[in-house]
Amino acid sequence: MMRLLKRWQHQISNSVTLRSRKLLGIHRGYFNINGFEMYLDYLDPIDRTIIRDGVYE
């Protein structure tokens, strides 16, 4: 039960972050990843994982 609640909490926080960035119009921009400035879009799932983890291989 606790595992399910944590998963829901994670999904809700991701949803709120995604919606707020989309609403405010700050979903695209330059992000510092591994010492490089990269232009990424937070709405793109692949870019979102790069931004969230801060790692690009």
Chimera marker file (.cmm) of the C-alpha trace (Angstrom):
<marker_set name="trace">
<marker id="1" x="0.000" y="0.000" z="0.000" r="1" g="1" b="0" radius="0.5"/>
<marker id="2" x="2.787" y="2.405" z="0.913" r="1" g="1" b="0" radius="0.5"/>
<marker id="3" x="4.588" y="1.685" z="-2.357" r="1" g="1" b="0" radius="0.5"/>
<marker id="4" x="1.442" y="2.548" z="-4.296" r="1" g="1" b="0" radius="0.5"/>
<marker id="5" x="1.064" y="5.855" z="-2.435" r="1" g="1" b="0" radius="0.5"/>
<marker id="6" x="4.666" y="6.805" z="-3.176" r="1" g="1" b="0" radius="0.5"/>
<marker id="7" x="4.154" y="6.024" z="-6.844" r="1" g="1" b="0" radius="0.5"/>
<marker id="8" x="1.009" y="8.180" z="-6.976" r="1" g="1" b="0" radius="0.5"/>
<marker id="9" x="2.839" y="10.988" z="-5.216" r="1" g="1" b="0" radius="0.5"/>
<marker id="10" x="5.641" y="10.792" z="-7.786" r="1" g="1" b="0" radius="0.5"/>
<marker id="11" x="3.187" y="10.808" z="-10.707" r="1" g="1" b="0" radius="0.5"/>
<marker id="12" x="1.260" y="13.759" z="-9.273" r="1" g="1" b="0" radius="0.5"/>
<marker id="13" x="4.422" y="15.793" z="-8.694" r="1" g="1" b="0" radius="0.5"/>
<marker id="14" x="5.592" y="15.073" z="-12.256" r="1" g="1" b="0" radius="0.5"/>
<marker id="15" x="2.205" y="16.085" z="-13.609" r="1" g="1" b="0" radius="0.5"/>
<marker id="16" x="2.159" y="19.330" z="-11.617" r="1" g="1" b="0" radius="0.5"/>
<marker id="17" x="5.707" y="20.198" z="-12.725" r="1" g="1" b="0" radius="0.5"/>
<marker id="18" x="4.896" y="19.465" z="-16.362" r="1" g="1" b="0" radius="0.5"/>
<marker id="19" x="1.680" y="21.484" z="-16.336" r="1" g="1" b="0" radius="0.5"/>
<marker id="20" x="3.223" y="24.453" z="-14.521" r="1" g="1" b="0" radius="0.5"/>
<marker id="21" x="6.180" y="24.627" z="-16.921" r="1" g="1" b="0" radius="0.5"/>
<marker id="22" x="3.809" y="24.406" z="-19.891" r="1" g="1" b="0" radius="0.5"/>
<marker id="23" x="1.494" y="27.071" z="-18.467" r="1" g="1" b="0" radius="0.5"/>
<marker id="24" x="4.331" y="29.470" z="-17.627" r="1" g="1" b="0" radius="0.5"/>
<marker id="25" x="6.029" y="28.894" z="-20.972" r="1" g="1" b="0" radius="0.5"/>
<marker id="26" x="9.383" y="27.891" z="-19.467" r="1" g="1" b="0" radius="0.5"/>
<marker id="27" x="9.504" y="24.409" z="-20.917" r="1" g="1" b="0" radius="0.5"/>
<marker id="28" x="12.254" y="25.226" z="-23.449" r="1" g="1" b="0" radius="0.5"/>
<marker id="29" x="15.640" y="26.643" z="-22.755" r="1" g="1" b="0" radius="0.5"/>
<marker id="30" x="19.316" y="26.121" z="-22.139" r="1" g="1" b="0" radius="0.5"/>
<marker id="31" x="20.259" y="23.623" z="-19.438" r="1" g="1" b="0" radius="0.5"/>
<marker id="32" x="23.746" y="22.886" z="-18.131" r="1" g="1" b="0" radius="0.5"/>
<marker id="33" x="24.285" y="19.157" z="-18.601" r="1" g="1" b="0" radius="0.5"/>
<marker id="34" x="27.757" y="17.716" z="-17.861" r="1" g="1" b="0" radius="0.5"/>
<marker id="35" x="29.345" y="21.146" z="-18.345" r="1" g="1" b="0" radius="0.5"/>
<marker id="36" x="27.662" y="21.745" z="-21.720" r="1" g="1" b="0" radius="0.5"/>
<marker id="37" x="24.875" y="24.199" z="-22.450" r="1" g="1" b="0" radius="0.5"/>
<marker id="38" x="22.155" y="22.234" z="-24.229" r="1" g="1" b="0" radius="0.5"/>
<marker id="39" x="18.908" y="23.606" z="-25.647" r="1" g="1" b="0" radius="0.5"/>
<marker id="40" x="16.241" y="21.156" z="-24.447" r="1" g="1" b="0" radius="0.5"/>
<marker id="41" x="12.459" y="20.973" z="-24.300" r="1" g="1" b="0" radius="0.5"/>
<marker id="42" x="10.979" y="19.770" z="-20.989" r="1" g="1" b="0" radius="0.5"/>
<marker id="43" x="7.832" y="18.514" z="-22.744" r="1" g="1" b="0" radius="0.5"/>
<marker id="44" x="9.860" y="15.967" z="-24.740" r="1" g="1" b="0" radius="0.5"/>
<marker id="45" x="10.145" y="12.726" z="-22.706" r="1" g="1" b="0" radius="0.5"/>
<marker id="46" x="13.779" y="12.077" z="-23.647" r="1" g="1" b="0" radius="0.5"/>
<marker id="47" x="14.833" y="15.657" z="-22.919" r="1" g="1" b="0" radius="0.5"/>
<marker id="48" x="12.900" y="15.554" z="-19.644" r="1" g="1" b="0" radius="0.5"/>
<marker id="49" x="14.925" y="12.586" z="-18.388" r="1" g="1" b="0" radius="0.5"/>
<marker id="50" x="18.162" y="14.332" z="-19.385" r="1" g="1" b="0" radius="0.5"/>
<marker id="51" x="17.115" y="17.505" z="-17.528" r="1" g="1" b="0" radius="0.5"/>
<marker id="52" x="15.856" y="15.628" z="-14.473" r="1" g="1" b="0" radius="0.5"/>
<marker id="53" x="18.885" y="13.340" z="-14.152" r="1" g="1" b="0" radius="0.5"/>
<marker id="54" x="21.451" y="15.895" z="-15.320" r="1" g="1" b="0" radius="0.5"/>
<marker id="55" x="23.312" y="13.213" z="-17.273" r="1" g="1" b="0" radius="0.5"/>
<marker id="56" x="23.833" y="12.848" z="-21.012" r="1" g="1" b="0" radius="0.5"/>
<marker id="57" x="25.867" y="9.929" z="-22.320" r="1" g="1" b="0" radius="0.5"/>
<link id1="1" id2="2" r="1" g="1" b="0" radius="0.2"/>
<link id1="2" id2="3" r="1" g="1" b="0" radius="0.2"/>
<link id1="3" id2="4" r="1" g="1" b="0" radius="0.2"/>
<link id1="4" id2="5" r="1" g="1" b="0" radius="0.2"/>
<link id1="5" id2="6" r="1" g="1" b="0" radius="0.2"/>
<link id1="6" id2="7" r="1" g="1" b="0" radius="0.2"/>
<link id1="7" id2="8" r="1" g="1" b="0" radius="0.2"/>
<link id1="8" id2="9" r="1" g="1" b="0" radius="0.2"/>
<link id1="9" id2="10" r="1" g="1" b="0" radius="0.2"/>
<link id1="10" id2="11" r="1" g="1" b="0" radius="0.2"/>
<link id1="11" id2="12" r="1" g="1" b="0" radius="0.2"/>
<link id1="12" id2="13" r="1" g="1" b="0" radius="0.2"/>
<link id1="13" id2="14" r="1" g="1" b="0" radius="0.2"/>
<link id1="14" id2="15" r="1" g="1" b="0" radius="0.2"/>
<link id1="15" id2="16" r="1" g="1" b="0" radius="0.2"/>
<link id1="16" id2="17" r="1" g="1" b="0" radius="0.2"/>
<link id1="17" id2="18" r="1" g="1" b="0" radius="0.2"/>
<link id1="18" id2="19" r="1" g="1" b="0" radius="0.2"/>
<link id1="19" id2="20" r="1" g="1" b="0" radius="0.2"/>
<link id1="20" id2="21" r="1" g="1" b="0" radius="0.2"/>
<link id1="21" id2="22" r="1" g="1" b="0" radius="0.2"/>
<link id1="22" id2="23" r="1" g="1" b="0" radius="0.2"/>
<link id1="23" id2="24" r="1" g="1" b="0" radius="0.2"/>
<link id1="24" id2="25" r="1" g="1" b="0" radius="0.2"/>
<link id1="25" id2="26" r="1" g="1" b="0" radius="0.2"/>
<link id1="26" id2="27" r="1" g="1" b="0" radius="0.2"/>
<link id1="27" id2="28" r="1" g="1" b="0" radius="0.2"/>
<link id1="28" id2="29" r="1" g="1" b="0" radius="0.2"/>
<link id1="29" id2="30" r="1" g="1" b="0" radius="0.2"/>
<link id1="30" id2="31" r="1" g="1" b="0" radius="0.2"/>
<link id1="31" id2="32" r="1" g="1" b="0" radius="0.2"/>
<link id1="32" id2="33" r="1" g="1" b="0" radius="0.2"/>
<link id1="33" id2="34" r="1" g="1" b="0" radius="0.2"/>
<link id1="34" id2="35" r="1" g="1" b="0" radius="0.2"/>
<link id1="35" id2="36" r="1" g="1" b="0" radius="0.2"/>
<link id1="36" id2="37" r="1" g="1" b="0" radius="0.2"/>
<link id1="37" id2="38" r="1" g="1" b="0" radius="0.2"/>
<link id1="38" id2="39" r="1" g="1" b="0" radius="0.2"/>
<link id1="39" id2="40" r="1" g="1" b="0" radius="0.2"/>
<link id1="40" id2="41" r="1" g="1" b="0" radius="0.2"/>
<link id1="41" id2="42" r="1" g="1" b="0" radius="0.2"/>
<link id1="42" id2="43" r="1" g="1" b="0" radius="0.2"/>
<link id1="43" id2="44" r="1" g="1" b="0" radius="0.2"/>
<link id1="44" id2="45" r="1" g="1" b="0" radius="0.2"/>
<link id1="45" id2="46" r="1" g="1" b="0" radius="0.2"/>
<link id1="46" id2="47" r="1" g="1" b="0" radius="0.2"/>
<link id1="47" id2="48" r="1" g="1" b="0" radius="0.2"/>
<link id1="48" id2="49" r="1" g="1" b="0" radius="0.2"/>
<link id1="49" id2="50" r="1" g="1" b="0" radius="0.2"/>
<link id1="50" id2="51" r="1" g="1" b="0" radius="0.2"/>
<link id1="51" id2="52" r="1" g="1" b="0" radius="0.2"/>
<link id1="52" id2="53" r="1" g="1" b="0" radius="0.2"/>
<link id1="53" id2="54" r="1" g="1" b="0" radius="0.2"/>
<link id1="54" id2="55" r="1" g="1" b="0" radius="0.2"/>
<link id1="55" id2="56" r="1" g="1" b="0" radius="0.2"/>
<link id1="56" id2="57" r="1" g="1" b="0" radius="0.2"/>
</marker_set>
